[in-house]
Amino acid sequence: MAAEDISPTSGRLGRARPPLGLPGRRGRLAGTLVIGTGLAVYSWMAASTAPFTRSALVSVLLPGAVLAAIAIWRPPARICPPDELDVAGFSYWAISLAALFEWEASAFRDDSHTWHPSLTDLINPLITPHPLKSAAFLLWLLAGWALVRR
């Protein structure tokens, strides 16, 4: 029954969380800080590689392999599929993705960077500074983790 899912300490649905003062909570916070610091350092080092080199390729493939291993051996609890497809929401995503692919394909086909730049040509000057490139790499890592957790 639904009443069995209510934790006795908080009155909310789900598992009971320990109070803030317990050592288990501190250990989890410390682990999160260590992982966050490690990801920030890795992002900083990965952003320092030269583009299109072997080290840049490895710095992108390594977290992808780790996330793939986590997704395969420790899959999260899946969300039940909806009863019906939200056609409006799906069409917004489909149109947006089609427009992005068309932009990139036409920029590649026309090969004119002056009057029709690709999205990569537009974004590269924005993330040229090392801290911004590191932040973009960290966001990319976190987006991958969010996809694996979903």
C-alpha positions in Angstrom: 0.0 0.0 0.0 1.0 3.6 -0.3 1.1 4.1 3.4 4.0 1.7 3.6 6.1 4.0 1.4 5.9 6.9 3.9 8.9 7.2 6.1 8.1 7.4 9.8 10.6 10.3 10.4 9.6 12.7 7.7 6.0 11.8 6.7 7.1 12.0 3.0 7.1 9.3 0.4 10.3 7.4 -0.3 13.2 6.4 1.9 13.9 8.1 5.2 17.0 10.4 5.0 19.3 10.6 8.0 19.4 13.9 9.9 22.1 16.3 8.9 24.2 15.6 12.0 24.9 12.0 11.3 28.4 10.8 10.1 26.9 9.0 7.1 25.7 12.3 5.7 29.1 13.9 6.1 30.8 11.0 4.4 28.4 11.3 1.5 29.0 15.0 1.3 32.8 14.5 1.4 32.5 11.8 -1.4 30.5 14.2 -3.5 33.0 17.0 -3.0 35.9 14.6 -3.9 34.1 13.5 -7.1 33.2 17.1 -8.0 36.8 18.2 -7.5 38.0 15.3 -9.6 35.6 16.1 -12.4 36.7 19.8 -12.3 40.4 18.9 -12.4 39.7 16.4 -15.3 37.8 19.0 -17.2 40.6 21.5 -16.7 43.2 19.0 -18.0 41.0 17.9 -20.9 40.3 21.5 -22.0 44.1 22.1 -22.1 44.6 19.5 -24.9 45.0 20.7 -28.5 42.0 20.1 -30.7 42.0 17.0 -33.0 44.9 15.3 -31.3 45.2 11.9 -29.8 45.2 13.2 -26.2 42.0 15.2 -27.0 40.4 12.0 -28.4 41.4 10.0 -25.3 40.1 12.7 -22.9 36.7 12.5 -24.6 36.6 8.7 -25.0 37.6 7.9 -21.4 34.6 9.5 -19.7 32.4 8.0 -22.4 33.7 4.5 -21.7 33.3 5.0 -17.9 29.7 6.2 -18.4 28.9 3.3 -20.8 30.3 0.8 -18.2 28.2 2.4 -15.5 25.1 2.3 -17.7 25.7 -1.4 -18.6 26.6 -2.8 -15.2 24.6 -0.5 -12.9 21.5 0.5 -14.8 19.2 2.9 -13.0 15.6 2.1 -12.2 13.7 2.9 -15.4 10.8 5.3 -15.7 7.7 3.7 -16.9 6.8 4.6 -20.5 3.8 7.0 -20.9 0.5 5.6 -22.0 0.4 7.9 -25.0 3.0 10.0 -26.8 2.9 13.7 -26.4 2.8 14.7 -30.1 3.3 18.4 -29.5 6.4 17.9 -27.3 7.9 15.4 -29.7 7.3 17.6 -32.7 9.1 20.5 -31.0 12.2 18.4 -30.4 12.0 16.8 -33.9 11.8 20.2 -35.6 14.6 21.7 -33.5 16.9 18.8 -34.2 16.1 18.8 -37.9 16.8 22.5 -38.0 20.2 22.0 -36.3 21.2 19.2 -38.7 20.1 21.2 -41.7 22.2 24.2 -40.5 25.3 22.0 -40.1 24.7 20.1 -43.4 24.2 23.3 -45.4 27.2 24.9 -43.9 29.3 21.9 -44.7 27.9 21.7 -48.3 28.3 25.4 -49.0 31.8 25.5 -47.5 31.5 29.3 -46.9 32.5 30.4 -43.5 31.8 34.0 -44.1 28.2 34.1 -45.0 27.0 30.8 -43.6 29.1 29.7 -40.6 28.4 26.4 -38.9 27.4 26.3 -35.3 30.8 25.1 -34.3 32.4 28.2 -36.0 30.0 30.4 -34.0 30.6 28.7 -30.6 34.4 28.3 -30.9 35.2 32.0 -30.2 33.0 31.9 -27.2 34.8 29.0 -25.5 38.3 30.0 -26.5 39.3 31.1 -23.0 40.5 28.1 -21.0 38.1 28.5 -18.0 35.1 28.7 -20.3 36.3 25.7 -22.3 36.8 23.8 -19.0 33.3 24.8 -17.8 31.8 23.6 -21.1 33.6 20.3 -20.8 32.4 19.9 -17.3 28.8 20.6 -18.4 29.2 18.0 -21.1 30.3 15.5 -18.5 27.4 16.3 -16.2 25.0 16.0 -19.1 26.3 12.6 -19.9 25.9 11.6 -16.3 22.3 12.9 -16.3 21.6 10.8 -19.4 23.0 7.7 -17.7 21.1 8.2 -14.5 17.8 8.7 -16.5 
